[in-house]
Amino acid sequence: MDTQAIKDRVIAVKAKREYLLQLLEKPDLGALKIDVSQALEEMDDLLDEFHRTFPNEVI
């Protein structure tokens, strides 16, 4: 997989992260709030790893 393909996928993940943040704010989420929080945490880890691997790439 080339760098551009990885960057494109990370951009897609970042866009979905924003949706999860909005979802987390909903009061009727119930037990799914734990899963959404976990997904956000894993996405943040992925984004951090991307920035460590490609420090000069801006997404």
PQR file with spaces between the fields and no chain letter, atoms N, CA, C, O and H, PARSE charges and radii, in Angstrom:
ATOM       1  N    MET     1       0.858   -1.166    0.000 -0.4000 1.5000
ATOM       2  CA   MET     1       0.000    0.000    0.000 -0.0000 2.0000
ATOM       3  C    MET     1       0.909    1.234    0.000  0.5500 1.7000
ATOM       4  O    MET     1       1.865    1.316    0.771 -0.5500 1.4000
ATOM       5  N    ASP     2       0.598    2.170   -0.860 -0.4000 1.5000
ATOM       6  CA   ASP     2       1.434    3.365   -0.934 -0.0000 2.0000
ATOM       7  C    ASP     2       0.976    4.429    0.068  0.5500 1.7000
ATOM       8  O    ASP     2      -0.090    4.334    0.675 -0.5500 1.4000
ATOM       9  H    ASP     2      -0.179    2.103   -1.487  0.4000 1.0000
ATOM      10  N    THR     3       1.818    5.430    0.209 -0.4000 1.5000
ATOM      11  CA   THR     3       1.574    6.482    1.198 -0.0000 2.0000
ATOM      12  C    THR     3       0.260    7.214    0.939  0.5500 1.7000
ATOM      13  O    THR     3      -0.467    7.529    1.881 -0.5500 1.4000
ATOM      14  H    THR     3       2.685    5.508   -0.285  0.4000 1.0000
ATOM      15  N    GLN     4      -0.050    7.484   -0.321 -0.4000 1.5000
ATOM      16  CA   GLN     4      -1.284    8.213   -0.637 -0.0000 2.0000
ATOM      17  C    GLN     4      -2.515    7.399   -0.257  0.5500 1.7000
ATOM      18  O    GLN     4      -3.493    7.959    0.239 -0.5500 1.4000
ATOM      19  H    GLN     4       0.541    7.228   -1.086  0.4000 1.0000
ATOM      20  N    ALA     5      -2.484    6.107   -0.479 -0.4000 1.5000
ATOM      21  CA   ALA     5      -3.621    5.255   -0.115 -0.0000 2.0000
ATOM      22  C    ALA     5      -3.827    5.245    1.399  0.5500 1.7000
ATOM      23  O    ALA     5      -4.958    5.300    1.881 -0.5500 1.4000
ATOM      24  H    ALA     5      -1.689    5.653   -0.882  0.4000 1.0000
ATOM      25  N    ILE     6      -2.735    5.176    2.134 -0.4000 1.5000
ATOM      26  CA   ILE     6      -2.828    5.221    3.606 -0.0000 2.0000
ATOM      27  C    ILE     6      -3.398    6.560    4.042  0.5500 1.7000
ATOM      28  O    ILE     6      -4.278    6.618    4.901 -0.5500 1.4000
ATOM      29  H    ILE     6      -1.816    5.131    1.743  0.4000 1.0000
ATOM      30  N    LYS     7      -2.898    7.630    3.452 -0.4000 1.5000
ATOM      31  CA   LYS     7      -3.378    8.976    3.799 -0.0000 2.0000
ATOM      32  C    LYS     7      -4.876    9.108    3.509  0.5500 1.7000
ATOM      33  O    LYS     7      -5.617    9.678    4.309 -0.5500 1.4000
ATOM      34  H    LYS     7      -2.184    7.583    2.754  0.4000 1.0000
ATOM      35  N    ASP     8      -5.322    8.579    2.362 -0.4000 1.5000
ATOM      36  CA   ASP     8      -6.746    8.647    2.011 -0.0000 2.0000
ATOM      37  C    ASP     8      -7.613    7.903    3.029  0.5500 1.7000
ATOM      38  O    ASP     8      -8.691    8.373    3.394 -0.5500 1.4000
ATOM      39  H    ASP     8      -4.720    8.116    1.711  0.4000 1.0000
ATOM      40  N    ARG     9      -7.144    6.757    3.479 -0.4000 1.5000
ATOM      41  CA   ARG     9      -7.898    5.984    4.465 -0.0000 2.0000
ATOM      42  C    ARG     9      -7.930    6.676    5.825  0.5500 1.7000
ATOM      43  O    ARG     9      -8.944    6.643    6.521 -0.5500 1.4000
ATOM      44  H    ARG     9      -6.269    6.375    3.182  0.4000 1.0000
ATOM      45  N    VAL    10      -6.820    7.301    6.197 -0.4000 1.5000
ATOM      46  CA   VAL    10      -6.781    8.014    7.473 -0.0000 2.0000
ATOM      47  C    VAL    10      -7.707    9.221    7.425  0.5500 1.7000
ATOM      48  O    VAL    10      -8.356    9.542    8.421 -0.5500 1.4000
ATOM      49  H    VAL    10      -5.996    7.328    5.631  0.4000 1.0000
ATOM      50  N    ILE    11      -7.777    9.889    6.288 -0.4000 1.5000
ATOM      51  CA   ILE    11      -8.705   11.021    6.132 -0.0000 2.0000
ATOM      52  C    ILE    11     -10.144   10.533    6.302  0.5500 1.7000
ATOM      53  O    ILE    11     -10.956   11.211    6.931 -0.5500 1.4000
ATOM      54  H    ILE    11      -7.250    9.629    5.479  0.4000 1.0000
ATOM      55  N    ALA    12     -10.463    9.369    5.749 -0.4000 1.5000
ATOM      56  CA   ALA    12     -11.816    8.808    5.899 -0.0000 2.0000
ATOM      57  C    ALA    12     -12.107    8.488    7.360  0.5500 1.7000
ATOM      58  O    ALA    12     -13.211    8.738    7.844 -0.5500 1.4000
ATOM      59  H    ALA    12      -9.803    8.818    5.238  0.4000 1.0000
ATOM      60  N    VAL    13     -11.128    7.939    8.058 -0.4000 1.5000
ATOM      61  CA   VAL    13     -11.291    7.626    9.484 -0.0000 2.0000
ATOM      62  C    VAL    13     -11.520    8.910   10.276  0.5500 1.7000
ATOM      63  O    VAL    13     -12.376    8.963   11.159 -0.5500 1.4000
ATOM      64  H    VAL    13     -10.231    7.737    7.665  0.4000 1.0000
ATOM      65  N    LYS    14     -10.751    9.933    9.952 -0.4000 1.5000
ATOM      66  CA   LYS    14     -10.883   11.212   10.660 -0.0000 2.0000
ATOM      67  C    LYS    14     -12.278   11.807   10.473  0.5500 1.7000
ATOM      68  O    LYS    14     -12.836   12.380   11.408 -0.5500 1.4000
ATOM      69  H    LYS    14     -10.056    9.890    9.234  0.4000 1.0000
ATOM      70  N    ALA    15     -12.837   11.677    9.284 -0.4000 1.5000
ATOM      71  CA   ALA    15     -14.187   12.181    9.026 -0.0000 2.0000
ATOM      72  C    ALA    15     -15.216   11.411    9.854  0.5500 1.7000
ATOM      73  O    ALA    15     -16.168   12.001   10.365 -0.5500 1.4000
ATOM      74  H    ALA    15     -12.383   11.211    8.524  0.4000 1.0000
ATOM      75  N    LYS    16     -15.033   10.116    9.988 -0.4000 1.5000
ATOM      76  CA   LYS    16     -15.961    9.306   10.783 -0.0000 2.0000
ATOM      77  C    LYS    16     -15.815    9.601   12.274  0.5500 1.7000
ATOM      78  O    LYS    16     -16.765    9.455   13.042 -0.5500 1.4000
ATOM      79  H    LYS    16     -14.260    9.636    9.574  0.4000 1.0000
ATOM      80  N    ARG    17     -14.629   10.014   12.668 -0.4000 1.5000
ATOM      81  CA   ARG    17     -14.400   10.378   14.066 -0.0000 2.0000
ATOM      82  C    ARG    17     -15.293   11.543   14.470  0.5500 1.7000
ATOM      83  O    ARG    17     -15.842   11.558   15.572 -0.5500 1.4000
ATOM      84  H    ARG    17     -13.857   10.133   12.044  0.4000 1.0000
ATOM      85  N    GLU    18     -15.435   12.509   13.586 -0.4000 1.5000
ATOM      86  CA   GLU    18     -16.298   13.661   13.866 -0.0000 2.0000
ATOM      87  C    GLU    18     -17.745   13.214   14.079  0.5500 1.7000
ATOM      88  O    GLU    18     -18.439   13.747   14.944 -0.5500 1.4000
ATOM      89  H    GLU    18     -14.989   12.497   12.691  0.4000 1.0000
ATOM      90  N    TYR    19     -18.193   12.252   13.303 -0.4000 1.5000
ATOM      91  CA   TYR    19     -19.549   11.725   13.466 -0.0000 2.0000
ATOM      92  C    TYR    19     -19.705   11.056   14.830  0.5500 1.7000
ATOM      93  O    TYR    19     -20.724   11.230   15.499 -0.5500 1.4000
ATOM      94  H    TYR    19     -17.629   11.819   12.600  0.4000 1.0000
ATOM      95  N    LEU    20     -18.694   10.292   15.239 -0.4000 1.5000
ATOM      96  CA   LEU    20     -18.760    9.628   16.541 -0.0000 2.0000
ATOM      97  C    LEU    20     -18.787   10.640   17.680  0.5500 1.7000
ATOM      98  O    LEU    20     -19.457   10.418   18.689 -0.5500 1.4000
ATOM      99  H    LEU    20     -17.867   10.151   14.695  0.4000 1.0000
ATOM     100  N    LEU    21     -18.072   11.740   17.529 -0.4000 1.5000
ATOM     101  CA   LEU    21     -18.111   12.795   18.557 -0.0000 2.0000
ATOM     102  C    LEU    21     -19.524   13.355   18.701  0.5500 1.7000
ATOM     103  O    LEU    21     -19.997   13.592   19.813 -0.5500 1.4000
ATOM     104  H    LEU    21     -17.528   11.920   16.710  0.4000 1.0000
ATOM     105  N    GLN    22     -20.187   13.562   17.580 -0.4000 1.5000
ATOM     106  CA   GLN    22     -21.568   14.052   17.620 -0.0000 2.0000
ATOM     107  C    GLN    22     -22.492   13.007   18.252  0.5500 1.7000
ATOM     108  O    GLN    22     -23.385   13.344   19.030 -0.5500 1.4000
ATOM     109  H    GLN    22     -19.803   13.370   16.677  0.4000 1.0000
ATOM     110  N    LEU    23     -22.272   11.762   17.914 -0.4000 1.5000
ATOM     111  CA   LEU    23     -23.078   10.683   18.461 -0.0000 2.0000
ATOM     112  C    LEU    23     -22.903   10.574   19.972  0.5500 1.7000
ATOM     113  O    LEU    23     -23.864   10.308   20.695 -0.5500 1.4000
ATOM     114  H    LEU    23     -21.547   11.488   17.282  0.4000 1.0000
ATOM     115  N    LEU    24     -21.698   10.776   20.440 -0.4000 1.5000
ATOM     116  CA   LEU    24     -21.399   10.677   21.863 -0.0000 2.0000
ATOM     117  C    LEU    24     -22.172   11.712   22.688  0.5500 1.7000
ATOM     118  O    LEU    24     -22.436   11.492   23.870 -0.5500 1.4000
ATOM     119  H    LEU    24     -20.918   10.992   19.853  0.4000 1.0000
ATOM     120  N    GLU    25     -22.528   12.825   22.075 -0.4000 1.5000
ATOM     121  CA   GLU    25     -23.241   13.893   22.774 -0.0000 2.0000
ATOM     122  C    GLU    25     -24.736   13.609   22.943  0.5500 1.7000
ATOM     123  O    GLU    25     -25.417   14.305   23.696 -0.5500 1.4000
ATOM     124  H    GLU    25     -22.314   13.004   21.115  0.4000 1.0000
ATOM     125  N    LYS    26     -25.242   12.600   22.253 -0.4000 1.5000
ATOM     126  CA   LYS    26     -26.674   12.292   22.348 -0.0000 2.0000
ATOM     127  C    LYS    26     -26.991   11.672   23.704  0.5500 1.7000
ATOM     128  O    LYS    26     -26.301   10.752   24.143 -0.5500 1.4000
ATOM     129  H    LYS    26     -24.689   12.034   21.642  0.4000 1.0000
ATOM     130  N    PRO    27     -28.028   12.167   24.367 -0.5600 1.5000
ATOM     131  CA   PRO    27     -28.349   11.680   25.713  0.2800 2.0000
ATOM     132  C    PRO    27     -28.967   10.282   25.748  0.5500 1.7000
ATOM     133  O    PRO    27     -28.942    9.627   26.789 -0.5500 1.4000
ATOM     134  N    ASP    28     -29.516    9.821   24.638 -0.4000 1.5000
ATOM     135  CA   ASP    28     -30.211    8.537   24.637 -0.0000 2.0000
ATOM     136  C    ASP    28     -29.339    7.380   24.110  0.5500 1.7000
ATOM     137  O    ASP    28     -29.867    6.385   23.613 -0.5500 1.4000
ATOM     138  H    ASP    28     -29.537   10.353   23.791  0.4000 1.0000
ATOM     139  N    LEU    29     -28.043    7.507   24.215 -0.4000 1.5000
ATOM     140  CA   LEU    29     -27.125    6.517   23.675 -0.0000 2.0000
ATOM     141  C    LEU    29     -27.066    5.255   24.523  0.5500 1.7000
ATOM     142  O    LEU    29     -26.837    4.164   24.002 -0.5500 1.4000
ATOM     143  H    LEU    29     -27.614    8.315   24.619  0.4000 1.0000
ATOM     144  N    GLY    30     -27.266    5.397   25.795 -0.4000 1.5000
ATOM     145  CA   GLY    30     -27.287    4.243   26.696 -0.0000 2.0000
ATOM     146  C    GLY    30     -25.955    3.518   26.756  0.5500 1.7000
ATOM     147  O    GLY    30     -24.895    4.138   26.841 -0.5500 1.4000
ATOM     148  H    GLY    30     -27.451    6.283   26.219  0.4000 1.0000
ATOM     149  N    ALA    31     -26.025    2.192   26.711 -0.4000 1.5000
ATOM     150  CA   ALA    31     -24.827    1.362   26.838 -0.0000 2.0000
ATOM     151  C    ALA    31     -23.894    1.498   25.636  0.5500 1.7000
ATOM     152  O    ALA    31     -22.711    1.173   25.731 -0.5500 1.4000
ATOM     153  H    ALA    31     -26.886    1.688   26.642  0.4000 1.0000
ATOM     154  N    LEU    32     -24.415    1.970   24.516 -0.4000 1.5000
ATOM     155  CA   LEU    32     -23.557    2.155   23.338 -0.0000 2.0000
ATOM     156  C    LEU    32     -22.511    3.246   23.545  0.5500 1.7000
ATOM     157  O    LEU    32     -21.537    3.333   22.797 -0.5500 1.4000
ATOM     158  H    LEU    32     -25.376    2.234   24.438  0.4000 1.0000
ATOM     159  N    LYS    33     -22.715    4.065   24.552 -0.4000 1.5000
ATOM     160  CA   LYS    33     -21.759    5.140   24.832 -0.0000 2.0000
ATOM     161  C    LYS    33     -20.362    4.574   25.099  0.5500 1.7000
ATOM     162  O    LYS    33     -19.359    5.181   24.723 -0.5500 1.4000
ATOM     163  H    LYS    33     -23.506    3.994   25.160  0.4000 1.0000
ATOM     164  N    ILE    34     -20.304    3.421   25.742 -0.4000 1.5000
ATOM     165  CA   ILE    34     -19.018    2.775   26.024 -0.0000 2.0000
ATOM     166  C    ILE    34     -18.338    2.381   24.715  0.5500 1.7000
ATOM     167  O    ILE    34     -17.140    2.609   24.544 -0.5500 1.4000
ATOM     168  H    ILE    34     -21.119    2.928   26.047  0.4000 1.0000
ATOM     169  N    ASP    35     -19.096    1.792   23.794 -0.4000 1.5000
ATOM     170  CA   ASP    35     -18.533    1.367   22.505 -0.0000 2.0000
ATOM     171  C    ASP    35     -18.073    2.564   21.675  0.5500 1.7000
ATOM     172  O    ASP    35     -17.023    2.514   21.034 -0.5500 1.4000
ATOM     173  H    ASP    35     -20.069    1.607   23.933  0.4000 1.0000
ATOM     174  N    VAL    36     -18.854    3.628   21.689 -0.4000 1.5000
ATOM     175  CA   VAL    36     -18.490    4.827   20.936 -0.0000 2.0000
ATOM     176  C    VAL    36     -17.214    5.441   21.528  0.5500 1.7000
ATOM     177  O    VAL    36     -16.331    5.871   20.787 -0.5500 1.4000
ATOM     178  H    VAL    36     -19.707    3.669   22.209  0.4000 1.0000
ATOM     179  N    SER    37     -17.124    5.479   22.826 -0.4000 1.5000
ATOM     180  CA   SER    37     -15.927    6.003   23.482 -0.0000 2.0000
ATOM     181  C    SER    37     -14.701    5.164   23.130  0.5500 1.7000
ATOM     182  O    SER    37     -13.626    5.704   22.869 -0.5500 1.4000
ATOM     183  H    SER    37     -17.841    5.130   23.428  0.4000 1.0000
ATOM     184  N    GLN    38     -14.865    3.851   23.124 -0.4000 1.5000
ATOM     185  CA   GLN    38     -13.761    2.949   22.763 -0.0000 2.0000
ATOM     186  C    GLN    38     -13.342    3.169   21.309  0.5500 1.7000
ATOM     187  O    GLN    38     -12.149    3.197   21.007 -0.5500 1.4000
ATOM     188  H    GLN    38     -15.737    3.412   23.336  0.4000 1.0000
ATOM     189  N    ALA    39     -14.298    3.322   20.423 -0.4000 1.5000
ATOM     190  CA   ALA    39     -13.985    3.556   19.010 -0.0000 2.0000
ATOM     191  C    ALA    39     -13.219    4.862   18.843  0.5500 1.7000
ATOM     192  O    ALA    39     -12.265    4.928   18.067 -0.5500 1.4000
ATOM     193  H    ALA    39     -15.267    3.299   20.668  0.4000 1.0000
ATOM     194  N    LEU    40     -13.628    5.894   19.562 -0.4000 1.5000
ATOM     195  CA   LEU    40     -12.916    7.172   19.503 -0.0000 2.0000
ATOM     196  C    LEU    40     -11.482    7.040   20.009  0.5500 1.7000
ATOM     197  O    LEU    40     -10.554    7.609   19.434 -0.5500 1.4000
ATOM     198  H    LEU    40     -14.402    5.840   20.192  0.4000 1.0000
ATOM     199  N    GLU    41     -11.317    6.295   21.075 -0.4000 1.5000
ATOM     200  CA   GLU    41      -9.982    6.087   21.634 -0.0000 2.0000
ATOM     201  C    GLU    41      -9.082    5.364   20.626  0.5500 1.7000
ATOM     202  O    GLU    41      -7.919    5.727   20.449 -0.5500 1.4000
ATOM     203  H    GLU    41     -12.070    5.833   21.543  0.4000 1.0000
ATOM     204  N    GLU    42      -9.625    4.353   19.979 -0.4000 1.5000
ATOM     205  CA   GLU    42      -8.838    3.613   18.991 -0.0000 2.0000
ATOM     206  C    GLU    42      -8.528    4.461   17.762  0.5500 1.7000
ATOM     207  O    GLU    42      -7.443    4.359   17.190 -0.5500 1.4000
ATOM     208  H    GLU    42     -10.569    4.058   20.123  0.4000 1.0000
ATOM     209  N    MET    43      -9.476    5.294   17.359 -0.4000 1.5000
ATOM     210  CA   MET    43      -9.221    6.198   16.241 -0.0000 2.0000
ATOM     211  C    MET    43      -8.127    7.200   16.594  0.5500 1.7000
ATOM     212  O    MET    43      -7.259    7.493   15.772 -0.5500 1.4000
ATOM     213  H    MET    43     -10.358    5.377   17.823  0.4000 1.0000
ATOM     214  N    ASP    44      -8.169    7.718   17.800 -0.4000 1.5000
ATOM     215  CA   ASP    44      -7.131    8.651   18.239 -0.0000 2.0000
ATOM     216  C    ASP    44      -5.756    7.985   18.235  0.5500 1.7000
ATOM     217  O    ASP    44      -4.761    8.601   17.851 -0.5500 1.4000
ATOM     218  H    ASP    44      -8.874    7.480   18.468  0.4000 1.0000
ATOM     219  N    ASP    45      -5.707    6.723   18.665 -0.4000 1.5000
ATOM     220  CA   ASP    45      -4.445    5.982   18.629 -0.0000 2.0000
ATOM     221  C    ASP    45      -3.956    5.824   17.194  0.5500 1.7000
ATOM     222  O    ASP    45      -2.767    5.982   16.919 -0.5500 1.4000
ATOM     223  H    ASP    45      -6.514    6.223   18.977  0.4000 1.0000
ATOM     224  N    LEU    46      -4.864    5.514   16.287 -0.4000 1.5000
ATOM     225  CA   LEU    46      -4.510    5.367   14.882 -0.0000 2.0000
ATOM     226  C    LEU    46      -3.983    6.678   14.303  0.5500 1.7000
ATOM     227  O    LEU    46      -2.983    6.685   13.585 -0.5500 1.4000
ATOM     228  H    LEU    46      -5.830    5.385   16.510  0.4000 1.0000
ATOM     229  N    LEU    47      -4.652    7.775   14.612 -0.4000 1.5000
ATOM     230  CA   LEU    47      -4.216    9.079   14.113 -0.0000 2.0000
ATOM     231  C    LEU    47      -2.853    9.466   14.684  0.5500 1.7000
ATOM     232  O    LEU    47      -2.014   10.020   13.973 -0.5500 1.4000
ATOM     233  H    LEU    47      -5.464    7.769   15.195  0.4000 1.0000
ATOM     234  N    ASP    48      -2.633    9.178   15.959 -0.4000 1.5000
ATOM     235  CA   ASP    48      -1.326    9.450   16.568 -0.0000 2.0000
ATOM     236  C    ASP    48      -0.229    8.633   15.894  0.5500 1.7000
ATOM     237  O    ASP    48       0.857    9.143   15.620 -0.5500 1.4000
ATOM     238  H    ASP    48      -3.315    8.728   16.537  0.4000 1.0000
ATOM     239  N    GLU    49      -0.521    7.371   15.631 -0.4000 1.5000
ATOM     240  CA   GLU    49       0.462    6.505   14.978 -0.0000 2.0000
ATOM     241  C    GLU    49       0.762    7.001   13.564  0.5500 1.7000
ATOM     242  O    GLU    49       1.912    6.967   13.125 -0.5500 1.4000
ATOM     243  H    GLU    49      -1.403    6.957   15.853  0.4000 1.0000
ATOM     244  N    PHE    50      -0.256    7.456   12.860 -0.4000 1.5000
ATOM     245  CA   PHE    50      -0.051    8.006   11.519 -0.0000 2.0000
ATOM     246  C    PHE    50       0.889    9.203   11.584  0.5500 1.7000
ATOM     247  O    PHE    50       1.815    9.316   10.780 -0.5500 1.4000
ATOM     248  H    PHE    50      -1.190    7.484   13.217  0.4000 1.0000
ATOM     249  N    HIS    51       0.650   10.095   12.541 -0.4000 1.5000
ATOM     250  CA   HIS    51       1.492   11.294   12.656 -0.0000 2.0000
ATOM     251  C    HIS    51       2.921   10.957   13.078  0.5500 1.7000
ATOM     252  O    HIS    51       3.859   11.656   12.693 -0.5500 1.4000
ATOM     253  H    HIS    51      -0.102   10.003   13.194  0.4000 1.0000
ATOM     254  N    ARG    52       3.095    9.905   13.858 -0.4000 1.5000
ATOM     255  CA   ARG    52       4.449    9.484   14.217 -0.0000 2.0000
ATOM     256  C    ARG    52       5.169    8.864   13.019  0.5500 1.7000
ATOM     257  O    ARG    52       6.374    9.047   12.843 -0.5500 1.4000
ATOM     258  H    ARG    52       2.333    9.337   14.171  0.4000 1.0000
ATOM     259  N    THR    53       4.418    8.133   12.202 -0.4000 1.5000
ATOM     260  CA   THR    53       5.008    7.470   11.041 -0.0000 2.0000
ATOM     261  C    THR    53       5.285    8.444    9.908  0.5500 1.7000
ATOM     262  O    THR    53       6.306    8.350    9.228 -0.5500 1.4000
ATOM     263  H    THR    53       3.440    7.985   12.344  0.4000 1.0000
ATOM     264  N    PHE    54       4.366    9.377    9.716 -0.4000 1.5000
ATOM     265  CA   PHE    54       4.488   10.379    8.636 -0.0000 2.0000
ATOM     266  C    PHE    54       4.402   11.770    9.266  0.5500 1.7000
ATOM     267  O    PHE    54       3.368   12.429    9.158 -0.5500 1.4000
ATOM     268  H    PHE    54       3.536    9.453   10.269  0.4000 1.0000
ATOM     269  N    PRO    55       5.462   12.220    9.917 -0.5600 1.5000
ATOM     270  CA   PRO    55       5.399   13.490   10.659  0.2800 2.0000
ATOM     271  C    PRO    55       5.154   14.724    9.782  0.5500 1.7000
ATOM     272  O    PRO    55       4.661   15.736   10.281 -0.5500 1.4000
ATOM     273  N    ASN    56       5.475   14.664    8.529 -0.4000 1.5000
ATOM     274  CA   ASN    56       5.317   15.836    7.669 -0.0000 2.0000
ATOM     275  C    ASN    56       4.000   15.863    6.905  0.5500 1.7000
ATOM     276  O    ASN    56       3.714   16.823    6.190 -0.5500 1.4000
ATOM     277  H    ASN    56       5.875   13.842    8.123  0.4000 1.0000
ATOM     278  N    GLU    57       3.200   14.814    7.054 -0.4000 1.5000
ATOM     279  CA   GLU    57       1.908   14.753    6.371 -0.0000 2.0000
ATOM     280  C    GLU    57       0.854   15.497    7.174  0.5500 1.7000
ATOM     281  O    GLU    57       0.736   15.323    8.387 -0.5500 1.4000
ATOM     282  H    GLU    57       3.432   14.034    7.635  0.4000 1.0000
ATOM     283  N    VAL    58       0.096   16.326    6.479 -0.4000 1.5000
ATOM     284  CA   VAL    58      -0.991   17.069    7.119 -0.0000 2.0000
ATOM     285  C    VAL    58      -2.302   16.492    6.608  0.5500 1.7000
ATOM     286  O    VAL    58      -2.538   16.403    5.403 -0.5500 1.4000
ATOM     287  H    VAL    58       0.192   16.467    5.494  0.4000 1.0000
ATOM     288  N    ILE    59      -3.145   16.103    7.553 -0.4000 1.5000
ATOM     289  CA   ILE    59      -4.456   15.579    7.174 -0.0000 2.0000
ATOM     290  C    ILE    59      -5.538   16.378    7.849  0.5500 1.7000
ATOM     291  O    ILE    59      -6.722   16.096    7.662 -0.5500 1.4000
ATOM     292  H    ILE    59      -2.953   16.175    8.531  0.4000 1.0000
